[in-house]
Amino acid sequence: MAISISNFGLSFVFYIDDITPNDVGGENCDCPLGYWLPPTRRDGQDRSDSNRLYRWYNGSVSEVSQMDPAFNTYRAGHLEQYSVASIYVQTQTDNILAIMTDVIENDVEPGWRWSRLGFSDRPTVSFLEAGQQDQLPAPGPAYLIPQLLPRVYQWRPEATTNTNTMAPPPKGLCGELPLLLALAACSAPPSWMRYVLTQCIQPGSWSRHTSDEGSGRTAERGMIVTVCFDPRYPEPVSTRPYLEELEKGTYGAFYAL
C-alpha cells in the first residue's frame, strides 16, 4: 500500500501573488522563434498582493484566518521563507515557464533563465522542477493530465532514453513545493483560486474541478508562489529537513496515483 502523506504531521504556509508584465522594463520579451518570453528585470512586471495566506497540513489546504497569529506574522512580513518560485504561462507552446526566485525582488541574472517545467525520474515518483527533462519520465496519473499538467508534459515514447519504448508504470508527482502549488493555482481562472486550493488539493491526491481544460492557463498569466515555515507548529512538523523529504516523496507522492 502506498505511503500516505497524511500520517506524518507536516505543515507549511504559503501565499500566491499575481504578477503581470508591464512596459517599464523596456526590453523585448519575444524570442527569435516568435514565442513570448517573460521579463528578466524586476521592474518589468507588477505584483498584486493576494492578502490571503494558506496552510497545508497533512495534505489538506485551508485558508488561514485573520485571527490566526500566523496571518499577523504574514502581514508583518516576518514569515520565514522556505522556497519561492515565479511562473508565467506561455500559451503558444502550452508550457509553464518557471524560475526559482521572486522576480519582483530579484532580476533574472545572467546564468539564470526562465525554464519550462522539468521532471526527473525517482524510484517511486516523477520529481517536478524547473529546467530539466521537459516530459514526464513515466506516464502521469490520468486525473492530473490535462487539468493540472498541460498535455505537452505527458510521457511520450520518443522522449525516453531507454531503447524499450513500452510505457513504464505510471508514477505520482512530487517536487518543488511552489511549483506543485502553482500547477493547482493556474489550473482554473483566478476567481477559482481559493476553491481550487482548499477543495482540490487532497492528501496525496487531486480532486478534479469542473472548470474547462486550460481555462486558467491564459496568455501571460503569472504568479509568485512563496512557501514558508508554519509558525503555528513546533518542530519537527515544519522544518527544512522534513519539507525537503516531503518534496522528495519520502512520505508519499504529493499527487499520487
MISEPA-387294 format. One line per 10 residues: number of its first residue (from 1); their letters; for each residue y, z, x of N, C-alpha, C. Coordinates in steps of 0.02 Angstrom, whole numbers, plus 32768, in hexadecimal, padded with zeros to 4 digits. Atoms other than C-alpha are relative to their C-alpha. Layout:
MISEPA-387294
NUM = A = Y,Z,X,Y,Z,X,Y,Z,X | ...
END
This chain:
MISEPA-387294
1 = MAISISNFGL = 7FC4,8000,802B,8000,8000,8000,803E,8000,802C | 7FC3,8007,7FD8,80AE,7FD4,8040,8025,8043,8003 | 7FD6,7FC5,7FF9,811D,805F,8084,803C,7FF8,7FD2 | 7FC6,8003,802C,81A8,808A,800B,803B,8025,8020 | 7FC5,7FE0,7FE3,8257,80AE,804A,8019,8039,7FD5 | 7FE8,7FCA,802C,826D,8124,7FB6,7FE3,8044,8013 | 8022,7FC2,7FEF,8203,81A9,800D,801F,8025,803B | 7FE9,7FE6,7FC0,8270,81CE,80A5,8043,8024,7FFE | 7FC3,7FD9,8004,8310,821F,8066,8039,7FE4,8028 | 7FCC,801F,7FD8,8384,81A2,80BA,803D,7FF0,7FD6
11 = SFVFYIDDIT = 7FC2,800D,8025,8439,8185,808B,8034,7FE2,802E | 7FC2,8016,7FE0,84D6,8127,80BB,8031,7FED,7FC9 | 7FCD,8016,802F,8579,80F9,8067,801C,7FBE,801A | 7FE4,8040,7FEB,85CD,804F,8068,8036,7FE9,7FD0 | 7FCE,801F,802B,8660,7FED,8026,8007,7FB6,8013 | 7FFB,8048,7FF8,8681,7F34,8010,8045,7FEA,7FEB | 7FBC,8019,800D,872E,7EE8,801D,8000,7FB3,8001 | 7FF9,8049,8000,8758,7E34,7FEF,8030,7FEA,8036 | 7FD1,801F,7FD2,87A9,7DC5,8071,8009,7FB7,7FEB | 7FF0,8046,8011,87FE,7D1D,8054,8028,7FE1,8039
21 = PNDVGGENCD = 7FD9,8021,7FCB,883F,7C9E,80D3,8048,7FF4,7FE9 | 7FBA,8012,800F,88FA,7C7F,80DD,8018,7FCD,8033 | 7FE4,8033,7FD2,896D,7C09,813C,8023,801F,803B | 7FDA,7FDF,7FCB,89B5,7C8C,81B1,7FE3,7FF3,8044 | 8020,8009,7FBF,8934,7C70,8239,8015,7FC1,8023 | 7FE7,803D,7FE1,8978,7BC2,8256,7FCD,7FD9,8027 | 8033,8024,7FDA,88D2,7B7A,828D,7FD7,7FD4,7FD0 | 8029,802D,8027,8861,7AEF,8252,7FBB,801F,7FF6 | 8040,7FE0,800F,87C9,7B38,81FB,7FC9,7FCF,7FEF | 8032,8033,800F,876B,7A94,81EA,7FDC,7FEC,8040
31 = CPLGYWLPPT = 8026,8014,7FC5,86DF,7A6D,8264,7FFA,7FB4,8002 | 8003,8049,7FFA,86C1,79BB,82A5,7FD2,7FDF,7FCC | 802E,801D,8031,8634,79A1,8227,801E,8000,7FBA | 7FE0,8000,8041,86AD,79BD,8199,7FF2,803E,7FD6 | 800E,7FC2,8024,866C,7A69,8168,8038,8032,800B | 7FCE,7FCB,7FFA,86E6,7AF4,8145,7FE5,8039,802A | 8012,7FC5,7FD8,86E3,7B82,81C4,8034,8037,7FF4 | 7FD2,7FC8,800A,8730,7C30,81AF,8032,8006,8039 | 7FCF,7FF3,7FCA,87CB,7C65,8211,7FE1,802A,8038 | 8015,7FD7,7FC8,87B3,7CB1,82BC,8034,8035,8013
41 = RRDGQDRSDS = 7FCB,7FCF,7FF3,8857,7D12,82BE,8005,8031,7FC6 | 7FFE,7FCD,8034,886A,7DB5,8260,803B,7FF6,7FD0 | 7FC8,800C,802E,8913,7D7E,821A,7FF5,7FC0,7FD8 | 800F,803C,8027,88BF,7CE3,81D1,7FDD,800E,7FBF | 8021,7FEE,803E,8877,7D43,813F,801F,8041,7FE5 | 7FE5,7FC4,8021,88AA,7DC9,80C3,7FC7,8028,7FE2 | 8033,7FD2,8019,8849,7E60,8089,8018,8020,7FBF | 7FF3,7FDC,803F,8840,7EAA,7FD9,7FD1,803C,7FFD | 802A,7FC4,8002,8804,7F5E,7FDB,7FE1,8009,7FBB | 8023,7FF8,8040,8783,7F7E,7F55,800D,8044,7FE0
51 = NRLYRWYNGS = 7FF7,7FBB,8018,87A9,8039,7F46,7FC1,8019,7FDE | 8040,7FE8,8019,86F0,804F,7F1D,7FD3,8011,803C | 802F,7FEA,7FCD,8673,80AE,7F86,7FBB,8006,7FDF | 8044,7FFE,801B,85B7,809F,7F6C,7FD4,802A,802E | 8032,7FD9,7FD9,8526,810D,7FA2,7FBB,7FE1,7FF5 | 8046,8014,8001,847B,80C9,7FCD,7FD7,803D,8011 | 8029,7FC4,7FF4,83FD,8156,7FBE,7FB9,7FF1,7FEA | 8047,800D,800F,8340,813C,7FC8,7FF5,7FBE,7FDD | 800A,8043,801A,8355,8086,7F9A,8028,7FEE,7FC2 | 7FD7,800D,803B,83C6,8098,7F02,804A,8007,8012
61 = VSEVSQMDPA = 7FB8,8000,7FF2,8482,807A,7EFE,8025,801C,7FC4 | 7FD4,7FE6,8034,8504,80DA,7E9A,8047,7FFE,8019 | 7FBA,7FFB,7FEC,85C0,80D9,7E99,8013,8049,800B | 7FED,7FBB,7FEF,860A,8173,7EEB,803C,8014,7FD5 | 7FCA,7FE7,802A,8676,81D8,7E74,803D,8012,8029 | 7FC2,7FEC,7FDE,872B,81F6,7EA1,8004,804C,800A | 8003,7FB7,7FF7,8701,82B0,7E92,7FD2,8013,803A | 802E,7FF4,7FC8,8680,82A0,7F1D,8028,8006,8040 | 7FDB,7FFB,7FC0,86C1,82DF,7FC6,7FFA,7FC2,802C | 8008,803C,7FD8,867C,8241,8014,8035,7FCC,7FEE
71 = FNTYRAGHLE = 7FCD,8030,8014,86F7,81DA,7FAE,8044,8012,801F | 7FC1,7FEB,7FE0,878B,8240,7FEE,7FFF,7FF0,804A | 8006,8012,7FB9,874B,8227,809F,800A,7FB5,800A | 7FF8,8049,7FFF,8742,816C,807C,804A,7FED,7FF9 | 7FBA,8011,800B,87F4,8163,8039,802C,8016,8039 | 7FDA,7FE8,7FC6,8832,81C6,80CE,7FF1,7FD8,803F | 8012,8029,7FC7,87E0,8148,8142,7FD9,8025,8036 | 8022,7FD5,7FCE,8773,81CC,8195,7FB4,7FFA,7FFE | 8048,8009,7FFE,86C4,818D,816F,7FEB,7FE7,8045 | 8019,8017,7FC0,865C,8174,820C,7FD8,7FC1,7FF6
81 = QYSVASIYVQ = 801E,8042,800B,862B,80BE,8218,7FBE,7FF9,8025 | 8040,8011,7FE1,8579,8088,8239,7FFF,7FB7,8015 | 8004,8048,7FF2,8586,7FCB,822E,802D,7FDA,7FD0 | 7FD4,8028,802B,85F7,7F43,81E8,7FF2,7FB7,800B | 8007,8049,7FFB,85E8,7E8A,81C4,8034,7FDE,7FD4 | 7FD5,802B,8029,865F,7E05,8185,7FD9,7FC1,7FF0 | 8024,803D,8014,861B,7D71,8124,802E,7FD3,7FD8 | 7FE1,8032,802A,865A,7CD1,80D6,7FCA,7FD1,7FE7 | 802D,8032,801C,8603,7C52,8067,8017,7FBA,8016 | 7FF2,8045,7FEE,85FA,7B9F,80A9,7FD9,7FD3,7FCF
91 = TQTDNILAIM = 8023,8021,8037,85D2,7B3D,800C,7FE6,7FBA,8012 | 8017,8044,7FEF,85C1,7A92,8060,7FB8,8000,801A | 8043,7FFC,7FE3,8521,7ACD,80B6,7FD5,8033,7FDD | 8023,7FCA,8023,84EF,7B5A,803F,7FEF,8039,802F | 800A,7FCA,7FD0,84FB,7BD0,80D3,802E,803B,7FF3 | 7FD5,7FC6,7FFB,853F,7C7F,80E2,800E,800B,8049 | 7FEC,7FF7,7FBA,85A0,7C92,8184,8013,8049,800B | 7FF7,7FB8,7FF5,85A7,7D3E,81D2,8013,800D,8048 | 7FF3,7FE6,7FBD,85E8,7D9E,8267,8001,804C,7FFA | 8008,7FB7,8004,85C5,7E55,828F,803E,8024,801B
101 = TDVIENDVEP = 7FC2,7FDD,7FF1,8678,7E92,8294,802D,7FFD,7FC3 | 7FCD,8002,8035,870C,7EB5,8222,8036,7FCF,8016 | 7FD3,8035,7FE9,8772,7E14,822E,8048,800D,7FED | 7FBB,7FEC,800D,880D,7E68,81E7,801A,802D,8039 | 7FEE,7FD4,7FC8,880B,7EE5,8277,7FFB,7FDD,8043 | 800E,801F,7FBF,87CD,7E70,8300,8000,7FB4,7FFA | 8007,8048,7FFA,87E5,7DBB,8331,7FB8,7FEF,8013 | 8040,8018,7FEA,8748,7D55,834A,8009,7FE9,8049 | 7FF2,800C,7FBA,874C,7D5D,8408,7FD5,7FC7,801C | 802A,8033,7FDF,870E,7CD2,847C,7FBC,801D,8011
111 = GWRWSRLGFS = 8044,7FE7,7FF7,8652,7CE2,848A,7FE1,8018,7FBF | 8018,7FF1,8043,8645,7D1B,83D6,8008,7FC1,7FD6 | 7FF5,8037,802E,8637,7CA4,8346,7FE4,8011,7FBC | 801E,7FFB,8041,8616,7C98,828E,7FBC,7FDE,8003 | 8044,801A,7FFC,855B,7C7D,827C,7FE0,7FFF,7FBB | 8028,7FFE,803C,84E4,7C50,81F2,7FD4,803E,8001 | 8031,7FCB,8002,8470,7CD8,81B7,7FC2,7FEA,8027 | 803B,800F,7FD9,83D8,7CE2,8227,7FCA,8033,7FF2 | 803A,7FD6,800E,832C,7D2D,821F,7FD2,8000,803C | 8033,7FFC,7FCD,82B1,7D6C,829F,7FC1,801E,7FE2
121 = DRPTVSFLEA = 8041,7FED,801C,81F9,7D8C,8283,7FEB,8043,801C | 801A,7FBE,7FEE,81BE,7E40,8286,7FBA,8007,7FE1 | 8046,7FFB,8018,810B,7E7B,8267,7FF9,8002,7FB4 | 8009,7FF8,8049,8126,7EA9,81B0,803B,7FE6,7FD7 | 7FC5,8016,8025,81D3,7E65,8182,8021,7FC6,8024 | 7FD0,802D,7FE1,824F,7DDA,81A1,8041,8027,800A | 7FC5,7FD8,7FEE,82E7,7E25,81F9,803F,7FD6,7FFB | 7FC2,8025,800C,8392,7DEB,81BF,8036,8014,8032 | 7FC9,7FF3,7FD1,841E,7DDA,823F,802E,7FC3,7FFF | 7FD2,8039,7FFC,84A9,7D62,826F,7FF2,7FD9,803F
131 = GQQDQLPAPG = 8001,802D,7FC7,8490,7CCC,82DE,7FBE,7FF4,8021 | 8040,800F,7FE3,83D6,7CC2,82FD,7FDF,7FC6,7FDA | 8022,8035,8025,8351,7C4F,82B2,8016,8000,7FB8 | 7FDF,8000,8041,839E,7C15,820F,7FD3,7FEE,7FC6 | 802F,8001,8039,8301,7C07,81A6,7FD3,803D,8004 | 802F,7FC9,8001,828F,7C92,8170,7FC2,7FEE,8029 | 803C,800F,7FD9,81FB,7CA1,81E8,7FC0,8002,7FD6 | 8037,8000,8030,818A,7CBA,8151,801E,7FF8,7FBB | 7FE3,8008,8043,81A1,7C8F,8099,801C,8041,7FE5 | 7FE1,7FC5,801D,8218,7D06,8044,7FE4,800C,7FBA
141 = PAYLIPQLLP = 8017,7FF1,8045,81EA,7D5F,7FA2,8022,7FD3,7FCE | 7FE5,8030,8031,8202,7CE9,7F0F,803B,801C,7FDA | 7FC9,7FE4,8027,8275,7D64,7EB7,8041,8004,8028 | 7FC3,7FFD,7FD7,82F0,7D61,7F4A,8022,7FBC,8004 | 7FE5,8044,7FF6,8306,7CA4,7F53,7FFC,7FDA,7FBE | 7FC0,8008,7FDE,837A,7C5B,7F1C,8035,8033,7FEC | 7FCA,7FD4,8018,83D3,7CF0,7ECB,8022,8025,8038 | 7FE3,7FDC,7FC7,83EB,7D59,7F68,800C,7FD2,803B | 7FFB,802D,7FC7,83CB,7CD6,7FEC,8004,7FB8,7FE8 | 7FFF,8048,8011,8402,7C20,7FDB,7FC0,7FDE,8017
151 = RVYQWRPEAT = 803F,8023,7FF1,8372,7BA5,7FDF,7FFE,7FE6,8047 | 7FFF,801D,7FBD,83AB,7B63,8088,7FDD,802D,8033 | 801F,7FD1,7FD1,8362,7C00,80DA,7FB5,8007,7FF6 | 8047,7FF9,800C,82B3,7BF0,8091,7FD7,7FE3,8039 | 802D,8019,7FCD,8223,7BD9,810A,7FEC,7FB8,7FF2 | 8016,8045,8006,81F8,7B24,812B,7FCE,7FF2,8038 | 8033,800E,7FCC,815F,7AE2,8189,801E,7FE4,8040 | 7FE5,8020,7FC4,81CA,7A79,81FE,802A,802F,802B | 7FD7,7FD0,7FDA,822E,7B13,8232,7FD6,802E,802C | 802B,7FD2,7FDA,8197,7B6E,827B,7FF3,7FE6,8046
161 = TNTNTMAPPP = 8013,8013,7FBC,816E,7B6F,8334,7FB4,7FFF,8008 | 8049,7FFF,7FFE,80B7,7B83,8309,7FE5,7FBB,7FEC | 801C,8041,8011,804D,7AE5,8307,7FDD,8001,7FBD | 801E,7FFA,8042,7FF9,7B27,826B,8037,8003,7FCC | 7FC9,8003,8030,806D,7AF4,81DE,7FF0,8020,7FBD | 800E,7FDB,803E,8014,7B59,8158,8030,803A,7FFB | 7FCF,7FCB,800A,808B,7BD6,810D,7FE1,8043,8012 | 8018,7FBC,7FF3,8077,7C85,8156,8009,802B,7FC1 | 7FF8,7FD5,803A,8069,7D15,80DB,8049,8013,7FF5 | 7FBB,7FEB,800E,810D,7D41,8084,800E,8046,801C
171 = KGLCGELPLL = 7FEB,7FBF,7FE6,816F,7DD3,80CB,803F,8016,7FDC | 7FC2,7FE4,801A,81F4,7E47,808A,8038,7FF8,8033 | 7FC4,800A,7FD8,82A3,7E4E,80D3,801F,8043,8014 | 7FD9,7FC9,7FE5,82F7,7ECE,8143,8037,7FE2,802B | 7FCE,801B,7FD3,8385,7EC0,81BF,8040,8028,8000 | 7FBE,7FE0,7FFC,843C,7EE7,81D9,8017,8015,7FBA | 7FF0,7FE7,8043,8470,7F55,8148,803C,7FDE,7FE0 | 7FC7,8022,8021,851C,7F05,812B,7FED,7FBA,7FE6 | 8013,8043,8016,84CA,7E59,811E,7FD2,8004,7FC3 | 802B,7FF8,803A,8443,7E95,80A6,8029,800F,7FC1
181 = LALAACSAPP = 7FD5,7FF0,8039,84CB,7EDD,8036,802C,7FC5,7FED | 7FD6,803B,800E,8537,7E40,8047,7FD9,7FCD,7FD6 | 8028,802E,8029,84A7,7DD8,8002,8004,8012,7FB7 | 7FFD,7FE9,8045,84A8,7E42,7F66,8045,7FF4,7FE3 | 7FBC,8003,801A,8565,7E45,7F55,8015,7FB9,7FEF | 7FEA,8044,800D,8579,7D88,7F5D,7FCC,7FD8,7FD8 | 8031,8022,802A,84E5,7D61,7EED,801A,7FF2,7FBA | 7FE2,8008,8043,8557,7D68,7E54,804C,8002,8008 | 7FB6,8000,7FFB,8612,7D58,7E2D,801B,8046,8010 | 7FE2,7FBF,7FEE,8688,7DE2,7E6A,8001,8033,7FC8
191 = SWMRYVLTQC = 7FFD,7FD1,8038,8696,7E2D,7DBC,7FBD,8022,7FF3 | 8043,7FE4,8009,85DB,7E50,7DC2,7FEE,8032,8038 | 8015,7FDE,7FC3,85DE,7EAC,7E69,7FE5,8046,7FF3 | 8017,7FBB,800B,85D1,7F5F,7E2B,7FBC,8000,7FDE | 8040,8004,8023,8545,7F31,7DB3,7FC8,7FEC,8030 | 8034,8019,7FD3,84E5,7ED0,7E37,7FEB,8035,8033 | 8010,7FCF,7FCC,84F1,7F58,7EBB,7FDA,803C,7FE3 | 801D,7FC2,801B,84C3,7FE9,7E49,7FC2,7FF5,7FD5 | 8038,800C,802C,8443,7F95,7DD9,7FCB,7FD3,801F | 8030,8031,7FE7,83F0,7F0B,7E3E,7FDF,8015,8041
201 = IQPGSWSRHT = 8020,7FE5,7FC4,83D2,7F63,7EE5,7FD6,803B,7FEB | 8030,7FCC,8012,8337,7FCB,7EC7,7FDA,8016,803E | 8025,7FE9,7FC4,82CA,8031,7F3E,7FCE,7FCD,8019 | 802C,8031,7FE2,827C,7FAE,7FAD,7FF9,7FC0,7FD9 | 8009,803A,802B,829B,7F25,7F2E,8044,7FE7,7FE8 | 7FC5,8020,801D,8317,7EBA,7ECE,7FF1,7FF0,7FB7 | 8007,800F,8047,832B,7EB3,7E11,802F,7FC7,7FEF | 7FD8,803C,800A,8367,7E06,7DE2,8033,8009,7FC8 | 7FCE,8000,8034,8408,7DF2,7D7F,8000,7FBB,7FDD | 8001,803C,8029,8433,7D69,7D03,8038,7FCF,800F
211 = SDEGSGRTAE = 7FCC,8030,7FEE,84C7,7D16,7D58,7FE0,7FC1,801C | 801B,8041,7FEB,84AD,7C5E,7D81,7FF4,7FFF,804C | 800F,8008,7FB9,8461,7C2E,7E28,803E,7FE8,8026 | 7FC8,8013,7FD6,84E7,7C27,7EAE,8045,800E,7FE3 | 7FBF,7FF6,8020,8570,7C61,7E37,802F,802C,8029 | 7FD5,7FD6,7FD7,85AE,7CDF,7EB6,8011,7FE2,8043 | 7FF5,801F,7FBF,85A7,7C6D,7F4D,802F,7FC4,7FF8 | 7FCD,8032,800B,8648,7C10,7F2C,8025,7FF1,8041 | 7FE0,8018,7FC3,86B0,7BB1,7FAB,802F,8034,801E | 7FD4,7FD5,7FD7,8700,7C1E,8032,8002,8048,7FE6
221 = RGMIVTVCFD = 8003,7FBA,8013,86CF,7CC0,7FDC,7FED,8029,803D | 800D,7FD6,7FC5,86D4,7D48,8060,8001,8049,7FEF | 8000,7FB8,8009,86B5,7E01,8070,7FF0,8022,8042 | 8011,7FD4,7FC8,86AA,7E8D,80EE,7FD7,8039,7FE4 | 802D,7FCB,8016,8618,7F05,80D7,7FFD,8035,8037 | 7FFD,7FCA,7FCF,862C,7FAD,812E,7FCF,8036,7FEB | 8032,7FCB,800B,859A,8027,8139,8012,803C,802A | 7FEC,7FC3,7FDE,85C0,80DB,8165,7FCB,8037,7FF5 | 802B,7FC6,800A,8560,817C,817C,8018,8027,7FC3 | 7FF0,7FDB,803C,8559,81E4,80DF,8013,8047,8012
231 = PRYPEPVSTR = 7FEC,7FBC,7FEE,85BF,8283,80F8,7FE4,8035,7FD2 | 8019,7FCF,8030,856C,82D4,8062,7FBD,801D,8015 | 8044,7FEB,7FEF,84BF,82DF,80B0,7FFD,8016,8049 | 8008,7FEA,7FBA,8493,8343,814D,7FCA,7FD7,8023 | 8036,8020,7FDB,8423,8303,81D6,7FBD,8016,7FE3 | 8003,8040,7FDD,83AA,82AE,81DE,800A,7FC4,7FD3 | 8005,8037,802F,83C5,8243,8145,8037,7FCC,8007 | 7FCC,8032,7FF7,8464,81E9,817C,8019,8002,8048 | 7FEF,8002,7FB9,8461,81D8,8238,7FED,7FBC,801C | 800C,8042,7FE4,845F,8140,82A9,7FB6,7FF1,800C
241 = PYLEELEKGT = 8047,8012,7FF4,83A8,814C,82E1,7FDA,7FF1,7FBF | 8024,800B,803F,836B,8157,822C,8016,7FBF,7FDF | 7FEA,803F,801E,83D8,80C8,81EF,7FE8,7FC4,8028 | 801C,8036,7FD8,839F,805D,8280,7FB7,7FF3,7FEF | 8046,8009,8015,82EB,807C,824E,7FFB,7FE1,7FBB | 7FFD,801F,8042,8318,8050,819B,800A,7FB5,8007 | 7FF3,8047,7FF6,835D,7FA9,81D8,7FC2,7FDC,801B | 803A,801F,7FE1,82BF,7F87,823E,7FC6,7FF8,7FCF | 8037,8003,802F,824F,7FA0,81A7,7FCC,8036,800A | 802F,7FCA,7FF3,81FC,803E,81E7,7FED,8024,7FC0
251 = YGAFYAL = 800C,7FDC,803F,820B,808B,8139,7FEF,7FCF,7FC7 | 800E,8032,8033,81DC,7FEB,80DE,8039,7FCF,7FFB | 7FCE,8034,8006,823B,7F4D,80B3,8039,8015,7FD3 | 7FC5,7FF4,802B,82EB,7F59,806B,7FF7,7FDA,7FBE | 8014,8028,803A,82BA,7ECC,7FF5,7FB7,7FEB,800D | 8047,800A,7FF3,81FC,7ED1,7FF0,7FE3,7FC9,7FD5 | 8024,8033,8028,817B,7E59,7FA8,7FF8,8018,7FB8
END
